[in-house]
Amino acid sequence: MNSQELIKSIIQRIATGPDLSKDIAFEEARDGMQAILRGEINAVQSAIFLIALRMKRESMEENEGILAAILAQSDKQQVNVDDLVDLGDPYSGYNRSIPISSFLPPLLAELGLPTVIHGLDSVSPKFGLTHRHISQALGLEVDHSTQQAKTRLENPSIGWSYIDQASYCSGLHDLVSLRDLLIKRTVINTVETLVGPLRGKTTHSILGYVHKPYPPIYAHLLNASGMDSALLVRGVEGGVIPSLRQKGLMVSYRGTEEQDRVDIDPKSLGIEQELRAIAFPEGLCVENDIEKLAEYTVNLGRAALGGEKGVFYDGLVLAASLILWHTKKANSLVEAAQMVRTTLDTGKALNRLI
């Protein structure tokens, strides 16, 4: 069956209404998505494929098939480091709060954990402030190849990298304009943060989520992706930074087996904040002020990496402590928080913003 015959067969089965639509097999989801990524399917049929899957609700086999297709079309590199942290913030960015997570990679690298963070410029549904915007505001290269990102990660004086979707999976990035027209989330939003184009000897995925049923679903998909472990954090705007003023659930996995489930209270780590996150400055919005918001984030991030106390500093302490604990670099969260504060107070992580 060629690509055109396959996509016609798939659409005939998944787009027949709420009662008659049928799930498709892993292989069909994989092959159909690969044909889309290779540009063999027109935009109308590609849109129907994605929307029909969402409206009938994707099965786990379908999710796995879509992920397998993206993995097959991605440029992947093996990084010569023992432990690699993969930060999976939402690619559509932030539209209400400052993404503290943009400054986690240099901090974690200074703590001995090479870290990769990935994303793109702008995409539906949020069209928010992204890690690419912030890397650009830092004056960093954002369009380097996967091989160049690997080199940065293996360099002990850098130890972290941003990598853009356009660099590691151009076929997926080519769908951004179509996704913008679709308006709503699709299966791509679910799986694109799980691709992990760079892998260490052991790779730890750190992923944010919003809805309570998602951790076991993500754990299953991350295992299918080949990640060695996963930390699922109920974070602000679906990111990896938990609320700073209230308890937040985190779930740790090895493979598909849940290892720990902790309702972390920031106060237990000495964090006393009335704000859950840093809101955008009054008068600035993602529709008109992306560059100003990115510059604002950079100023706050530099200050926190330099040891300046405040909400941004506490956000880094909380998230980095969870990651140190998950990767077994610290015996307890309290010990991890002390390690993070000591490192921040030296200001040495600033030297990694290159």
N, C-alpha and C positions, 0 to 999 in steps of 0.2 A: 504494500500500500504506500503510495507516495504522499508527500506532505499535504497536498490539496485534498486528497481522498481522506486522509486521517483527520484533518481538522473538520471537514464536513461531517464525518461520522461522529466525532466527539460532540460537535454543536447540536446535532440532531438528538443526542441523548441527554445532554446537560441543560438544554434550554427549552424544556417542554412543560414548564409550569411547576408550581409548588408540590403537586402531588405525583406527577409523572416523571420528573427529572431523575436521571439515574447517575450514580457515581461511575467514574471511569477507573481503569486499572492504573497502577503505578507507572507501568511502561507507556501507557497512552498519555498520561499527564506529562511525563518526562519528554517523550518524543514530540508531542504537540508544542510544548513550551520551547524546546530546542529549535523547532522549525520557526517559531516566532522570533527567537533570539538571532537566528541566522538571516532574518529578513525575508523568509520564504512565504509568509502569510500576510495578507493585506491588513490595513489598519482596522477596517470594519470587523473582519472575522477575529482579529486579535482582541479587540474590545469585547466582542460577544463572549469569547472564550473566558476572559477574566471576570466579566460581570456575571455571567451565568454560573460560574463556579461559586462566586461569592453569594449569589442570591439563593442557591440551593444549599449553601454551606459546604465548604471543602471537607472531604474526608481526610484522614491522616495519610492514606496512601496517595491521595492527590497532592497534599502538601509536600510529602516526601518526593514525589515525582517532579514537582516544580523546582524544588531545591536541588535535586540531582541534575536537572537540566542546566540550572545556573552554574552549579559547580563544574559541570562538564565544559561550559563555555568560558570559564574564568581562567585567567593567568594566575597560577598558584606557585608559591616559592616556599621551600623548606629553609627555615632560619636556624643557624647554628647557635642556638641558646637553649639552656636546659628548660626554662619556664618562660612562656610567652603569654602575656595577658592580651586578650582581644576584647576591646570595649565596643559594645553594640548599642549605641544610642540611636533613637529614631532618625532615619534619614530625612524626614520632613522637618526636623528641627524643633525649635522652641518658639512659641508665639506669645508667652506670658512672662516667662522668667529667664534669668541669665543662666546659660549652660556652664556651670562650674566644672563639669566633667571635661571640658576642653583642656584644662590644666592638670588633669590627673596623669596623663602619660609622662610628662617630664618628672613629676613628683615620684611616680612609681619606679621610673628608671633610676632615679637617684637612690631609691630604696632597694635597688637590686633586682627589679622586675621589669625587663624589657616589655614595652607596651605598644600596641598598634591601635589606632582609632581610625574609623573609616566613615565615608559619607559621600555627599555630593552637594551641588550648589543650592538647588531649590527644587522641591517636588510637592505634589498634592499629598495629603489634604491640608497641611498647615502652611506650607511655603514659609517656614520659619527661619530663625537665626540658626545657622548650622556651623559645624566644626570647620568646614571649608572657609566660611566667611571669617572666622576667628583666626585661622592659620594665615589667611591673606593679610589680615590686619596686623599680625605679628611680623609680616614681611617674609614669610616662609614660602618655599616652593610647594605648590599644591598639585602639580601635574606630573610629578615624577613617576617613573615606571615601578612596577612591583619589585623588580631587581634592585632599583635604587632604594626603595623602602627597606628591603632586606639588608642592604649595606648599612643603612642608618641604625637598624635594630642591632646589628652585630658590632657596631662601633661602641666600645664601652664608654666613651665620652658623650655620646648622644643617647642611644638606647631606646629611642621611641620614634614613631613616624605616623604621619597622616597619610592615608592612601585613598584616592578618589575612585569612585565606581567606574568612571570613564576610563581609568587606567587599567583596572583589573577585569572589567567585563563590559566592553564597549557595546555589545549587543543589548545588554540590559539597560545601559545608560541611554541608548537610542530610543527607549520606550518612554522616557520622561515626559515628552510632549503629549503622548497619547494618554499617559496616566493623569496628566493635568486636566485633560478633557473629560476623563471619567469621573472626576470630582471625588468620589468615594474611595475608601481604602479597598485594595484588592489583596490577593494572596501574596503579591510581590512585597507589599508592606510588611507582611508577616515574616517572610523568609530572607529578605535581602540582608538583614543584619547578622544572619547566621552563616554566611558564606565563608568568612575567614580566609582570605586569599594568602595570608602568611601564617605559617605554622612552625612552632618550635618543637623540640623533642617532646615536650608536654605543653599543650595549649589549653588555657583556661578562658572560657567565654564568660564575660560579665555582661549581663543583659538586664535591661529594665522592663517592667511590665506594669499594667494598670489593673486589669481584671483578674480576680482571684482564680478562675479556672486555668489560667495560662501557664503557670510553672511546669506542670507535668507535660503539657503539649510542647512547650519550648524545649524541655529536657529531652524529649523523644526526638525532636528534629535536630537538636544540637548533637545528639549521639549519632544520628544518621549522617550528619555533616562531618563527623570524625573528630569532634572536640573531645578532649580527655576529661574535662570537668566543666561544670557550669554553676554560676552563682546568679540566681534570679532575684532581683531587687525591686520591691514595689516603690518606684521612684517618682519624683516630681515630673509631670508631663511625659510619663512613660520612660524616663531616662534612668541612669544608674545612680543618681544622687537621691537618697531618701529625704523625707521631710525632716527638718532640723528642730521641729517643736513637738513632734508626737511620735509614738511608736510606729515602726514600719516593718513589715514582714520581709524576711529574706529566706530563701530556700537554697540549700547547697546540694549539688548532685555529682555523683561519679557515674558516668554512663547514664542509664535511666533510673538508677537507684538513688532515692533521696537519702542524703547523709545527715543533714541537720535542717531544722526549721526554727528560726529565732525571730521573735518579735522584738527587735532592737529598740531600746529607749535611748535617745541621744544623751539624756541626762546621766546615764550610767557611764558614759565616756567623758563626763565633765563638760558637756555642751549644753549651755543654757541660752536658748534663743526664743524670741517671741515670733519670729518669722519662719515660715516653713521653707522659704526660698527667697532669692533676691528678685523682686519684681522689676520689670522694665521701668526706666525713669519716666516720670510723667511727661506726656507729650510725644514720646517716641513709640513707633509701632513698626512692625515688620513690613507693612505695605510701603512705607516711605523712607524708613530710616535704618536700613540694614547696616550700612557702613558705620553710622554713628553708634549703633548698638554693639557692633563688633569692637569698635575702639573702646567703648565703655567697659566691655567685658575684659579686654586686654589690660586696661589700666587696673581693674580690680584683681585680675589674675596675677599680674606681675607683683602687685603689692602683697598678695597672700603668699606667693612662692618666696617672697623676700622676708616673710615672717610677720607681716602686719596682721594683727588679730581682727576678727570680725566675722560676718556671716560667711564670706567666701572661704576664709581660712577654716572655719568650722566644717563647712561642706566638704572640703578636701580631707580633713581629718576623719570625718565619719565614713566617707566612701573608701578612702585608702585603707582604713583600719579593717573594714569588711573584707577587702581584697587580700590584705596581708594574712588575715585569719583564714580565709578560704583556701589560700595557696600554701598554708602551713608554714609561713615565714614568721609567724608569731604564735605563741601558745594560747593566748587569750585576746579578746578584743581590747581589754584594758591595756595589755602590754603593747598591742599593735598601735593604739592611739598614742601612747607615749613615744614609740618609735617615729610615728609620723610627725608629731609636734617637734621632736628634737631635730628632725631633718628640715622641716620648714623653718625653724628658728635659725638655722645656719645660713639660709638663703642660697645654698649651693645649687638647688634645682634650677635657679634662674640661668645658670651657665649652660643649661641644656636646651634653651630656647633658640636653637640654631638649625 
